[in-house]
Amino acid sequence: MGTMDSNRTIAPARIAPSRAATLFASAALAAVAAAAHPDAPPPAWRWVRTVNPERAVPGTIGPAIAACSGTIVTGPCRDADIGDGMPTLLLHAIRAGFGLPSDSTATESHPAGDRGAGFATALAAADRKVVVGSPFAGCRRAGCSSGQAHLVYLAHDGTRSIDEIACPEPQPASEFGAAVATDGLTFAVGSPRHDGATWDTGAVDIYELERTDLGPVPVHVARLLPPTPAASARFGAAIAIDGDWMAIGEPGAGTSLPRDGDVHVARRIAGRWQLTCSLRTSAGVHGWLGASVTLAGGQLAAGAPIARHPDTARRTGAVARWALEGNAWNRISPVHAPDLADGSGFGLAVALGEGFLAVGAPGDDEGGEDAGSAWVMPWSGGALLRLQARSPGAGAGFGAGLAFGSGRGRTPVGPTRFLAVSGRTDPEQPPVPGSVELFGYRPPDPLLVAHPASPQSRSASAIAIAADASVTRAGRQPDSSARDSASGP
């Protein structure tokens, strides 16, 4: 496998930050104005509402989140100390329009009701298919934390079905399902603690749907292993898919402490998946690079949540970016958030959608210690917009999970697209039910017609565990006690 080296850095054009109207009542006028002036900045993302569980049960909504087909999928919180958590995920149907109202909320449970499985620790969704990771399952079958993954089908009539995605080589403590990704046709499941040449080198298994008399069935087609296996490198801690391309994070790669991290690219060529290159990034974007990855439409971003800021030298985190030109991934300017403190975890979560890049910083202290924040900017360049929870609170870890989506239906006014942001539970505080904040906007469209959201493939790379157990206030590597429960870098 080669290493892609690019001597040039492509600097995106600067775009002035948006100053859109405060209320979405002016969205129609803003859309028409944007259409009349195509060089005008895109509308800003604005807080719309908070999605709460119908029953205020502690731990109902955690950090794992995905979106597709007008539906937000959320996983529960998990008590990392005792390995317990609700074996249920929630599906929230979201409509376009003022308030992005919910049509309904449904639930899907682990087939065996296993509270220790870590059901929905990782989520990915596309084209009415949801991949669910349960990295701590397996005690009764293949050994504790060998892991499981399931595929949930969302039918148009509102019914659902669930199939298991079988691991081809189950191994105790490998945590199969700690990271999952899909573009609706291909599915990938990471086992970041798979033991290869040494411990925790990692692996990624790839599946495709095969039509049978009983319906579509996920069939294993490939297993990818790290090009240079290294202890605790955790290849497959984050995954993202878009068509024939796949991005794989290996946040523990490198020889220095803390680890620099690495991002690898795989490609499907003549029907076969193979690793093609490792992406280079600037020296200032090292520090668990690959803890999160996102890939869509020839754009690739990867978080390095303990990278040093080039101006302050604080370990605030950063996001590396690449753009596909022909068959080559060329590096473009990285993203650093301003005025963050050590341990903010900027880059622990990333997502692409609607021409925007979203970044989570669940350790941001602006609204209280570890209250968290999310950031969004146009991919083509411009200012970062800081998003905070409606009621920020210490330990909320806002920004631990991100997902772009589109509300169902058409509307002449009000937001049609949304960015959903989830948080994590502070393990030192009593559990709370959890919630998701929706930020919305109407894209410039002179016809005022809601279009389906652009495809996205984001990785839910055990963000809950990485945020809770891996990033400390000083930005250090997790200690041995954290390693027992953490599948982050």
Secondary structure as a PSIPRED ss2 file (coil, helix, strand):
# PSIPRED VFORMAT (PSIPRED V4.0)

   1 M C   1.000  0.000  0.000
   2 G E   0.000  0.000  1.000
   3 T E   0.000  0.000  1.000
   4 M E   0.000  0.000  1.000
   5 D C   1.000  0.000  0.000
   6 S C   1.000  0.000  0.000
   7 N C   1.000  0.000  0.000
   8 R C   1.000  0.000  0.000
   9 T C   1.000  0.000  0.000
  10 I E   0.000  0.000  1.000
  11 A C   1.000  0.000  0.000
  12 P C   1.000  0.000  0.000
  13 A C   1.000  0.000  0.000
  14 R C   1.000  0.000  0.000
  15 I C   1.000  0.000  0.000
  16 A C   1.000  0.000  0.000
  17 P C   1.000  0.000  0.000
  18 S C   1.000  0.000  0.000
  19 R C   1.000  0.000  0.000
  20 A C   1.000  0.000  0.000
  21 A C   1.000  0.000  0.000
  22 T C   1.000  0.000  0.000
  23 L C   1.000  0.000  0.000
  24 F H   0.000  1.000  0.000
  25 A H   0.000  1.000  0.000
  26 S H   0.000  1.000  0.000
  27 A H   0.000  1.000  0.000
  28 A H   0.000  1.000  0.000
  29 L H   0.000  1.000  0.000
  30 A H   0.000  1.000  0.000
  31 A H   0.000  1.000  0.000
  32 V H   0.000  1.000  0.000
  33 A H   0.000  1.000  0.000
  34 A H   0.000  1.000  0.000
  35 A H   0.000  1.000  0.000
  36 A H   0.000  1.000  0.000
  37 H C   1.000  0.000  0.000
  38 P C   1.000  0.000  0.000
  39 D C   1.000  0.000  0.000
  40 A C   1.000  0.000  0.000
  41 P C   1.000  0.000  0.000
  42 P C   1.000  0.000  0.000
  43 P C   1.000  0.000  0.000
  44 A C   1.000  0.000  0.000
  45 W C   1.000  0.000  0.000
  46 R E   0.000  0.000  1.000
  47 W E   0.000  0.000  1.000
  48 V E   0.000  0.000  1.000
  49 R E   0.000  0.000  1.000
  50 T E   0.000  0.000  1.000
  51 V E   0.000  0.000  1.000
  52 N C   1.000  0.000  0.000
  53 P C   1.000  0.000  0.000
  54 E C   1.000  0.000  0.000
  55 R C   1.000  0.000  0.000
  56 A C   1.000  0.000  0.000
  57 V C   1.000  0.000  0.000
  58 P C   1.000  0.000  0.000
  59 G C   1.000  0.000  0.000
  60 T C   1.000  0.000  0.000
  61 I C   1.000  0.000  0.000
  62 G C   1.000  0.000  0.000
  63 P C   1.000  0.000  0.000
  64 A C   1.000  0.000  0.000
  65 I E   0.000  0.000  1.000
  66 A E   0.000  0.000  1.000
  67 A E   0.000  0.000  1.000
  68 C E   0.000  0.000  1.000
  69 S C   1.000  0.000  0.000
  70 G C   1.000  0.000  0.000
  71 T E   0.000  0.000  1.000
  72 I E   0.000  0.000  1.000
  73 V E   0.000  0.000  1.000
  74 T E   0.000  0.000  1.000
  75 G C   1.000  0.000  0.000
  76 P C   1.000  0.000  0.000
  77 C C   1.000  0.000  0.000
  78 R E   0.000  0.000  1.000
  79 D E   0.000  0.000  1.000
  80 A C   1.000  0.000  0.000
  81 D C   1.000  0.000  0.000
  82 I C   1.000  0.000  0.000
  83 G C   1.000  0.000  0.000
  84 D E   0.000  0.000  1.000
  85 G E   0.000  0.000  1.000
  86 M C   1.000  0.000  0.000
  87 P C   1.000  0.000  0.000
  88 T E   0.000  0.000  1.000
  89 L E   0.000  0.000  1.000
  90 L E   0.000  0.000  1.000
  91 L E   0.000  0.000  1.000
  92 H E   0.000  0.000  1.000
  93 A E   0.000  0.000  1.000
  94 I E   0.000  0.000  1.000
  95 R E   0.000  0.000  1.000
  96 A C   1.000  0.000  0.000
  97 G C   1.000  0.000  0.000
  98 F C   1.000  0.000  0.000
  99 G C   1.000  0.000  0.000
 100 L C   1.000  0.000  0.000
 101 P C   1.000  0.000  0.000
 102 S E   0.000  0.000  1.000
 103 D E   0.000  0.000  1.000
 104 S E   0.000  0.000  1.000
 105 T E   0.000  0.000  1.000
 106 A E   0.000  0.000  1.000
 107 T E   0.000  0.000  1.000
 108 E E   0.000  0.000  1.000
 109 S E   0.000  0.000  1.000
 110 H C   1.000  0.000  0.000
 111 P C   1.000  0.000  0.000
 112 A C   1.000  0.000  0.000
 113 G C   1.000  0.000  0.000
 114 D C   1.000  0.000  0.000
 115 R C   1.000  0.000  0.000
 116 G C   1.000  0.000  0.000
 117 A C   1.000  0.000  0.000
 118 G C   1.000  0.000  0.000
 119 F C   1.000  0.000  0.000
 120 A C   1.000  0.000  0.000
 121 T C   1.000  0.000  0.000
 122 A E   0.000  0.000  1.000
 123 L E   0.000  0.000  1.000
 124 A E   0.000  0.000  1.000
 125 A E   0.000  0.000  1.000
 126 A E   0.000  0.000  1.000
 127 D C   1.000  0.000  0.000
 128 R C   1.000  0.000  0.000
 129 K E   0.000  0.000  1.000
 130 V E   0.000  0.000  1.000
 131 V E   0.000  0.000  1.000
 132 V E   0.000  0.000  1.000
 133 G E   0.000  0.000  1.000
 134 S E   0.000  0.000  1.000
 135 P C   1.000  0.000  0.000
 136 F C   1.000  0.000  0.000
 137 A C   1.000  0.000  0.000
 138 G C   1.000  0.000  0.000
 139 C C   1.000  0.000  0.000
 140 R C   1.000  0.000  0.000
 141 R C   1.000  0.000  0.000
 142 A C   1.000  0.000  0.000
 143 G C   1.000  0.000  0.000
 144 C C   1.000  0.000  0.000
 145 S C   1.000  0.000  0.000
 146 S C   1.000  0.000  0.000
 147 G E   0.000  0.000  1.000
 148 Q E   0.000  0.000  1.000
 149 A E   0.000  0.000  1.000
 150 H E   0.000  0.000  1.000
 151 L E   0.000  0.000  1.000
 152 V E   0.000  0.000  1.000
 153 Y E   0.000  0.000  1.000
 154 L E   0.000  0.000  1.000
 155 A C   1.000  0.000  0.000
 156 H C   1.000  0.000  0.000
 157 D C   1.000  0.000  0.000
 158 G C   1.000  0.000  0.000
 159 T C   1.000  0.000  0.000
 160 R E   0.000  0.000  1.000
 161 S E   0.000  0.000  1.000
 162 I E   0.000  0.000  1.000
 163 D E   0.000  0.000  1.000
 164 E E   0.000  0.000  1.000
 165 I E   0.000  0.000  1.000
 166 A C   1.000  0.000  0.000
 167 C C   1.000  0.000  0.000
 168 P C   1.000  0.000  0.000
 169 E C   1.000  0.000  0.000
 170 P C   1.000  0.000  0.000
 171 Q C   1.000  0.000  0.000
 172 P C   1.000  0.000  0.000
 173 A C   1.000  0.000  0.000
 174 S C   1.000  0.000  0.000
 175 E C   1.000  0.000  0.000
 176 F E   0.000  0.000  1.000
 177 G C   1.000  0.000  0.000
 178 A C   1.000  0.000  0.000
 179 A E   0.000  0.000  1.000
 180 V E   0.000  0.000  1.000
 181 A E   0.000  0.000  1.000
 182 T E   0.000  0.000  1.000
 183 D C   1.000  0.000  0.000
 184 G C   1.000  0.000  0.000
 185 L C   1.000  0.000  0.000
 186 T E   0.000  0.000  1.000
 187 F E   0.000  0.000  1.000
 188 A E   0.000  0.000  1.000
 189 V E   0.000  0.000  1.000
 190 G E   0.000  0.000  1.000
 191 S E   0.000  0.000  1.000
 192 P C   1.000  0.000  0.000
 193 R C   1.000  0.000  0.000
 194 H C   1.000  0.000  0.000
 195 D C   1.000  0.000  0.000
 196 G C   1.000  0.000  0.000
 197 A C   1.000  0.000  0.000
 198 T C   1.000  0.000  0.000
 199 W C   1.000  0.000  0.000
 200 D C   1.000  0.000  0.000
 201 T C   1.000  0.000  0.000
 202 G E   0.000  0.000  1.000
 203 A E   0.000  0.000  1.000
 204 V E   0.000  0.000  1.000
 205 D E   0.000  0.000  1.000
 206 I E   0.000  0.000  1.000
 207 Y E   0.000  0.000  1.000
 208 E E   0.000  0.000  1.000
 209 L E   0.000  0.000  1.000
 210 E E   0.000  0.000  1.000
 211 R E   0.000  0.000  1.000
 212 T E   0.000  0.000  1.000
 213 D C   1.000  0.000  0.000
 214 L C   1.000  0.000  0.000
 215 G E   0.000  0.000  1.000
 216 P E   0.000  0.000  1.000
 217 V E   0.000  0.000  1.000
 218 P E   0.000  0.000  1.000
 219 V E   0.000  0.000  1.000
 220 H E   0.000  0.000  1.000
 221 V E   0.000  0.000  1.000
 222 A E   0.000  0.000  1.000
 223 R E   0.000  0.000  1.000
 224 L E   0.000  0.000  1.000
 225 L C   1.000  0.000  0.000
 226 P C   1.000  0.000  0.000
 227 P C   1.000  0.000  0.000
 228 T C   1.000  0.000  0.000
 229 P C   1.000  0.000  0.000
 230 A C   1.000  0.000  0.000
 231 A C   1.000  0.000  0.000
 232 S C   1.000  0.000  0.000
 233 A C   1.000  0.000  0.000
 234 R C   1.000  0.000  0.000
 235 F E   0.000  0.000  1.000
 236 G C   1.000  0.000  0.000
 237 A C   1.000  0.000  0.000
 238 A E   0.000  0.000  1.000
 239 I E   0.000  0.000  1.000
 240 A E   0.000  0.000  1.000
 241 I E   0.000  0.000  1.000
 242 D E   0.000  0.000  1.000
 243 G C   1.000  0.000  0.000
 244 D C   1.000  0.000  0.000
 245 W E   0.000  0.000  1.000
 246 M E   0.000  0.000  1.000
 247 A E   0.000  0.000  1.000
 248 I E   0.000  0.000  1.000
 249 G E   0.000  0.000  1.000
 250 E E   0.000  0.000  1.000
 251 P C   1.000  0.000  0.000
 252 G C   1.000  0.000  0.000
 253 A C   1.000  0.000  0.000
 254 G C   1.000  0.000  0.000
 255 T C   1.000  0.000  0.000
 256 S C   1.000  0.000  0.000
 257 L C   1.000  0.000  0.000
 258 P C   1.000  0.000  0.000
 259 R C   1.000  0.000  0.000
 260 D C   1.000  0.000  0.000
 261 G E   0.000  0.000  1.000
 262 D E   0.000  0.000  1.000
 263 V E   0.000  0.000  1.000
 264 H E   0.000  0.000  1.000
 265 V E   0.000  0.000  1.000
 266 A E   0.000  0.000  1.000
 267 R E   0.000  0.000  1.000
 268 R E   0.000  0.000  1.000
 269 I E   0.000  0.000  1.000
 270 A C   1.000  0.000  0.000
 271 G C   1.000  0.000  0.000
 272 R E   0.000  0.000  1.000
 273 W E   0.000  0.000  1.000
 274 Q E   0.000  0.000  1.000
 275 L E   0.000  0.000  1.000
 276 T E   0.000  0.000  1.000
 277 C E   0.000  0.000  1.000
 278 S E   0.000  0.000  1.000
 279 L E   0.000  0.000  1.000
 280 R C   1.000  0.000  0.000
 281 T C   1.000  0.000  0.000
 282 S C   1.000  0.000  0.000
 283 A C   1.000  0.000  0.000
 284 G C   1.000  0.000  0.000
 285 V C   1.000  0.000  0.000
 286 H C   1.000  0.000  0.000
 287 G C   1.000  0.000  0.000
 288 W C   1.000  0.000  0.000
 289 L E   0.000  0.000  1.000
 290 G C   1.000  0.000  0.000
 291 A C   1.000  0.000  0.000
 292 S E   0.000  0.000  1.000
 293 V E   0.000  0.000  1.000
 294 T E   0.000  0.000  1.000
 295 L E   0.000  0.000  1.000
 296 A E   0.000  0.000  1.000
 297 G C   1.000  0.000  0.000
 298 G C   1.000  0.000  0.000
 299 Q E   0.000  0.000  1.000
 300 L E   0.000  0.000  1.000
 301 A E   0.000  0.000  1.000
 302 A E   0.000  0.000  1.000
 303 G E   0.000  0.000  1.000
 304 A E   0.000  0.000  1.000
 305 P C   1.000  0.000  0.000
 306 I C   1.000  0.000  0.000
 307 A C   1.000  0.000  0.000
 308 R C   1.000  0.000  0.000
 309 H C   1.000  0.000  0.000
 310 P C   1.000  0.000  0.000
 311 D C   1.000  0.000  0.000
 312 T C   1.000  0.000  0.000
 313 A C   1.000  0.000  0.000
 314 R C   1.000  0.000  0.000
 315 R C   1.000  0.000  0.000
 316 T C   1.000  0.000  0.000
 317 G E   0.000  0.000  1.000
 318 A E   0.000  0.000  1.000
 319 V E   0.000  0.000  1.000
 320 A E   0.000  0.000  1.000
 321 R E   0.000  0.000  1.000
 322 W E   0.000  0.000  1.000
 323 A E   0.000  0.000  1.000
 324 L E   0.000  0.000  1.000
 325 E E   0.000  0.000  1.000
 326 G C   1.000  0.000  0.000
 327 N C   1.000  0.000  0.000
 328 A E   0.000  0.000  1.000
 329 W E   0.000  0.000  1.000
 330 N E   0.000  0.000  1.000
 331 R E   0.000  0.000  1.000
 332 I E   0.000  0.000  1.000
 333 S E   0.000  0.000  1.000
 334 P E   0.000  0.000  1.000
 335 V E   0.000  0.000  1.000
 336 H C   1.000  0.000  0.000
 337 A C   1.000  0.000  0.000
 338 P C   1.000  0.000  0.000
 339 D C   1.000  0.000  0.000
 340 L C   1.000  0.000  0.000
 341 A C   1.000  0.000  0.000
 342 D C   1.000  0.000  0.000
 343 G C   1.000  0.000  0.000
 344 S C   1.000  0.000  0.000
 345 G C   1.000  0.000  0.000
 346 F E   0.000  0.000  1.000
 347 G C   1.000  0.000  0.000
 348 L C   1.000  0.000  0.000
 349 A E   0.000  0.000  1.000
 350 V E   0.000  0.000  1.000
 351 A E   0.000  0.000  1.000
 352 L E   0.000  0.000  1.000
 353 G E   0.000  0.000  1.000
 354 E C   1.000  0.000  0.000
 355 G C   1.000  0.000  0.000
 356 F E   0.000  0.000  1.000
 357 L E   0.000  0.000  1.000
 358 A E   0.000  0.000  1.000
 359 V E   0.000  0.000  1.000
 360 G E   0.000  0.000  1.000
 361 A E   0.000  0.000  1.000
 362 P C   1.000  0.000  0.000
 363 G C   1.000  0.000  0.000
 364 D C   1.000  0.000  0.000
 365 D C   1.000  0.000  0.000
 366 E C   1.000  0.000  0.000
 367 G C   1.000  0.000  0.000
 368 G C   1.000  0.000  0.000
 369 E C   1.000  0.000  0.000
 370 D C   1.000  0.000  0.000
 371 A C   1.000  0.000  0.000
 372 G E   0.000  0.000  1.000
 373 S E   0.000  0.000  1.000
 374 A E   0.000  0.000  1.000
 375 W E   0.000  0.000  1.000
 376 V E   0.000  0.000  1.000
 377 M E   0.000  0.000  1.000
 378 P E   0.000  0.000  1.000
 379 W C   1.000  0.000  0.000
 380 S C   1.000  0.000  0.000
 381 G C   1.000  0.000  0.000
 382 G C   1.000  0.000  0.000
 383 A C   1.000  0.000  0.000
 384 L C   1.000  0.000  0.000
 385 L E   0.000  0.000  1.000
 386 R E   0.000  0.000  1.000
 387 L E   0.000  0.000  1.000
 388 Q C   1.000  0.000  0.000
 389 A C   1.000  0.000  0.000
 390 R C   1.000  0.000  0.000
 391 S C   1.000  0.000  0.000
 392 P C   1.000  0.000  0.000
 393 G C   1.000  0.000  0.000
 394 A C   1.000  0.000  0.000
 395 G C   1.000  0.000  0.000
 396 A C   1.000  0.000  0.000
 397 G C   1.000  0.000  0.000
 398 F E   0.000  0.000  1.000
 399 G C   1.000  0.000  0.000
 400 A C   1.000  0.000  0.000
 401 G E   0.000  0.000  1.000
 402 L E   0.000  0.000  1.000
 403 A E   0.000  0.000  1.000
 404 F E   0.000  0.000  1.000
 405 G E   0.000  0.000  1.000
 406 S E   0.000  0.000  1.000
 407 G C   1.000  0.000  0.000
 408 R E   0.000  0.000  1.000
 409 G C   1.000  0.000  0.000
 410 R C   1.000  0.000  0.000
 411 T C   1.000  0.000  0.000
 412 P C   1.000  0.000  0.000
 413 V C   1.000  0.000  0.000
 414 G C   1.000  0.000  0.000
 415 P C   1.000  0.000  0.000
 416 T C   1.000  0.000  0.000
 417 R E   0.000  0.000  1.000
 418 F E   0.000  0.000  1.000
 419 L E   0.000  0.000  1.000
 420 A E   0.000  0.000  1.000
 421 V E   0.000  0.000  1.000
 422 S E   0.000  0.000  1.000
 423 G C   1.000  0.000  0.000
 424 R C   1.000  0.000  0.000
 425 T C   1.000  0.000  0.000
 426 D C   1.000  0.000  0.000
 427 P C   1.000  0.000  0.000
 428 E C   1.000  0.000  0.000
 429 Q C   1.000  0.000  0.000
 430 P C   1.000  0.000  0.000
 431 P C   1.000  0.000  0.000
 432 V C   1.000  0.000  0.000
 433 P C   1.000  0.000  0.000
 434 G C   1.000  0.000  0.000
 435 S C   1.000  0.000  0.000
 436 V E   0.000  0.000  1.000
 437 E E   0.000  0.000  1.000
 438 L E   0.000  0.000  1.000
 439 F E   0.000  0.000  1.000
 440 G E   0.000  0.000  1.000
 441 Y E   0.000  0.000  1.000
 442 R C   1.000  0.000  0.000
 443 P C   1.000  0.000  0.000
 444 P C   1.000  0.000  0.000
 445 D C   1.000  0.000  0.000
 446 P C   1.000  0.000  0.000
 447 L C   1.000  0.000  0.000
 448 L C   1.000  0.000  0.000
 449 V C   1.000  0.000  0.000
 450 A C   1.000  0.000  0.000
 451 H C   1.000  0.000  0.000
 452 P C   1.000  0.000  0.000
 453 A C   1.000  0.000  0.000
 454 S C   1.000  0.000  0.000
 455 P C   1.000  0.000  0.000
 456 Q C   1.000  0.000  0.000
 457 S E   0.000  0.000  1.000
 458 R E   0.000  0.000  1.000
 459 S C   1.000  0.000  0.000
 460 A C   1.000  0.000  0.000
 461 S C   1.000  0.000  0.000
 462 A C   1.000  0.000  0.000
 463 I H   0.000  1.000  0.000
 464 A H   0.000  1.000  0.000
 465 I H   0.000  1.000  0.000
 466 A H   0.000  1.000  0.000
 467 A H   0.000  1.000  0.000
 468 D H   0.000  1.000  0.000
 469 A H   0.000  1.000  0.000
 470 S H   0.000  1.000  0.000
 471 V C   1.000  0.000  0.000
 472 T C   1.000  0.000  0.000
 473 R C   1.000  0.000  0.000
 474 A C   1.000  0.000  0.000
 475 G C   1.000  0.000  0.000
 476 R C   1.000  0.000  0.000
 477 Q C   1.000  0.000  0.000
 478 P C   1.000  0.000  0.000
 479 D C   1.000  0.000  0.000
 480 S H   0.000  1.000  0.000
 481 S H   0.000  1.000  0.000
 482 A H   0.000  1.000  0.000
 483 R H   0.000  1.000  0.000
 484 D C   1.000  0.000  0.000
 485 S C   1.000  0.000  0.000
 486 A C   1.000  0.000  0.000
 487 S C   1.000  0.000  0.000
 488 G C   1.000  0.000  0.000
 489 P C   1.000  0.000  0.000
